[in-house]
Amino acid sequence: MANLLDYKYQLQELIGQSDRNLVYKAYESAMKREVAIKYLSPGASPDPAAVQQFCQEMQQIAGLSDPHILSVYEYGLEEDRLYLVTPYIPGATLQERMYQFYPLERATRLVQALAGALEYVHDQGIVHGNLKPSNILLDEDEQPLLTDFGAFQKIGMHGGLVSPYQSPEQARGDPIDARTDVYTLGVLLHEMLIGQRPRGARLSPHLQRPDLPLEVEQIILTAMAENPRQRFQSVREMNQALDSVMQGETGATLPPVTAKPFWQTIPWWVYALAGVVAVLIAAVLVFSW
């Protein structure tokens, strides 16, 4: 890697680091442009089969062209380390912006931009498979850019990807398809609108944020259905549903949620009892104070 950096790129600063990866901001003199160079840490050397898979997938990704996909300038193996060179994008990641509720329109438009990029990717026969806020860059105009397709993250890892944003089929190690990315888009939309990722026995998004339209809740739940057959079958379908909501159309135009989430299977009297208990506890605390 030192040879690559010495002869082609001028390192400027370390801008990202994890136990597996290092990311540098650098300058490419020949092209007169700033770039980001990401490569595996020394202790994460890949095996030959993983290198071959990485290069094959990067070849596909390097051929993609979409305003919401981060371009790939160069990739390869240098001194037993895989590297990836992309444009340097001033701004932040979506993860760095997850500090408060997003306005509905802003969150929806961001997810729609990502869905549009994913639709193009899926049409090329590629599944991202590694969507999460840290892999979504926001440029200075707050426009999202998809980065870090699953190929780079899978190198040297056993048992597949490990992420709280992964779909149930990913967690089981089953084959994935475009509906895996649909699931993660639902999780991202939930987190932006509610302020946290959905949990196992989670509350209804609408109950957590009463100003959230029920149609949007329906879209989130459909996208996050545990069974892929009960989700939107493509990001295009999810985008169309979001368009319907943003244009003020009725919920009847949206696909039905065929599998009830956990909270919708709880009898009404359980919620009522929980409310009574909460009031009693509050009263005890007040009087004891």
N, C-alpha and C positions, 0 to 999 in steps of 0.2 A: 504493500500500500504506500510505503514511503516513496517508492519510485514514481508511482502515479502522481502523488501530490507534488513531489519535487519538480518533475519535468512538465507537468501540464497545468497544475493548479497551485495557486498561492493561498495557503491557509490564512484565514483572518481571525476566526474565533470559534471556540466550541459552543454550539448553541443548543445541544441536546445530548443527554447521556442516560443510559439505563444499564442494567446488569448485562445486557446482551448487545446493545448498539451504541455507537458514537455518531453524532451528527455535527459536521463542521460547516460553517459559512466559509466560502472560498471564492477566489477570483480566477476566471479562465481568461488568460491574456490573449490567446489566439482569437477568441470570439468576443472579447471585451464585454464580458457579462459576469454577474455574480451568480454563484451556484450554491447548492447545498449538497454535501457529500455525506452519505450515510453508509456505514459499514459495520460488520460484525466485530464485537470485542474479541481480543485475542483468545479468550477462553471458550469461545463458541464456534470453533472451527467445524465446518460442515463436512459430511461424508460425500464421496463422489456422486452418489445417486441424488442426493439433495441438491448438489451444485447443478447437475444436469436439469433437474426439475425447475430450479430457480431460473436458469438461463432460458429454458423453453417458455416459461410463463412471462418472464420479462420481455422476451421477444414479441409476444402478443401485446403486452401492455404498452410497449414502446411505440407500437403502431396505432394506438388510440389517439383520437383527436377530438376533444370536446372542451368547451370553455370552463367546465367544472371538474376537469380531471387534470391533475398535476402531470405535466409532461415528463418523460424519461429521456435524458440526454445520453446517458451511457450506463453500462452495467458490466459486471464481470467478476473475475477472481484475480486478486493480486496478493502475492505472498500469503496464500492460504486464507485470505479474507475476502468475503463477498462484499462488493461495493455497489452503490447506486448513486448516480448523479442526476439531480433535478434542478429546476429553477429555484433560486432563493426567493421566497415570498415574504415580504415584510407584513407583519400582522400578528395574529395569534391563532391558536387552535380553538375549536369549539369548546373543548374541555375548559379552557381558561375563561370562557364566557358563561359557563354554567354556574353562575353565582346568584341568579335571581330568576323569577318567572319571566319567560319571554312573552311579549304581546302575541296574541293569537295570529294576527296577520303575518308578523315577522317570522314566527316559528313555522307557520304553514308554507310561506314562500321559500324559506331555507330548505325545508324537507322536499318541496316540489323541485327545487333546483337539483338536489341530490338524486331524487327519483328520476329526473330527466337524464342525468348522466348515467345512472345505473341502467336505465332502459337501453341506452346506446351500448353500454358494456355487455348487457345480456344478449343483445342482438348479435354481438360478435362471438357469442358462446362462452363468455367469461363471467364467473360469479366472483364478486369482491370477496365475500366471506370473512372480512376482518373490519367491518364498520364499527367505529367507536369514536367518541368526541376527540380523542387525541390524534386520530388519523384523518381529521377533517380540518383543513386550514381555512382561515377566514382572511381574505386579503384586506387591503386598506379601505375598500368599499364594502366590506362585510359580505362579499360574495364567497360561497364555499367552494373548496377544491378537494376532491377525493385524492387521498394518498394511501400508501402502504397497503396495497392489495395483499391478500393472504400469503403470497409466495415468499416474501422476505421474512415474514414472521414465523413461518413454519420451519425454517432452516434450523436444524439441530434440536428441535423440540420433539418430545415423545408424547404420544396420546393426543396430538392435534392441538389446536389453539385453545387457550384458556382465557375466557373473557366473560364478564357479567353481561355482555351484550350479545353473546352467541345464542343461537336458536336451540330449542330442545334437541333437534336432530344432530346438531353439531356436538352438543354435550354428550350425546350417546355414541358419537363416532360414526353416525350413519352418513350416507351420501347426501350431499347438499345440492340445491339448485337455486334458481332465481328467488324462490319463496323464502329462502334463508335471509336474503338481503331485505325482503319485505318485512320480515319479523323484526330485524334490527332497526329499520326505519320507524316502526311502531314504537320501539323502546326509546329511540332518540326523541320522537315527538312527545311521548309521555314525559320524558325527563325535562325537556325544554318548557313544557306547559305546566307541569306539576312541581318541578323543582327537585325531583328525585326519581331514580329508576324504580320501576314496579317491583314489588316484592311478592313472595309466594302467596300469602293470604292478604293481598292488597285491597285497599279501599277503592271504590269506584272513582275514576278520575274526576267525574262531575261532582261527587261529594267532597273531594279534596279541594276543588276549585269551582265553586258554584256558578261562576260566570262562564264556564266552559260549555259551549253548546253540546247538547246530547248527541248531535250528529257527529261531532268531532270525537266524542267518547266512543261512539260506535266504530268509527274508522280506526282508532287506536286498538280497540279490542279485537277487531277483525284482523288487523295486521299481526297482532300478537297471539293469535289462536295457536294452541299447542300443536294441533294437527295441521300440517301444511295444506291439506285439502280444504280446510275451513278458512284459510286466509284469502286475501286477494291473491289471485293466481299470477299476477305480474305487477311490477311497479307502475305500469301504465294504468291498470285498474285503480290502484291506490291514488295515483295522481288525478284521475278523473273524479274520484269520490271527493278529494280535497277541493277540486275545482267547483264541484256542485255546491259544497258548503260555502266557499268564499263568494260564489255568485248568488247566494241566497236561495238556492233551490231547496226543496223539501227533503227530509230524510228518506222519503219513499224511493228516491232515486239511488240510494246507497244499498250495497249488498247487505243482507241480513247477517247478524252474528248468530251462527248456528250452534255454537257451544257456549253455554252460559259460564261466565267466570265465577270464581269461588264465592264472591260476595253476593251474587244474584241467586245462589242456591240456599241462602240462609233465610229462614222464616222471618216474617215481619216482626213477630213478637220478640225475637232475640234482640233486634235493634231497640225495640221499646224498652225491654228489660235493661239493656245496657245503658240507656239514657237515664232510667230511674236510678240505677246504681251510681252513675256519675253524679247525679244531683245529690244523693245521700252522702256520698263521700265529700263533696264540696261543702255541704252543710256541716258535717263533722269537723272538717278542717277550719271552717270559719269560727265555730263555737269554741274549738280547742285553742285557737289563737287568742 
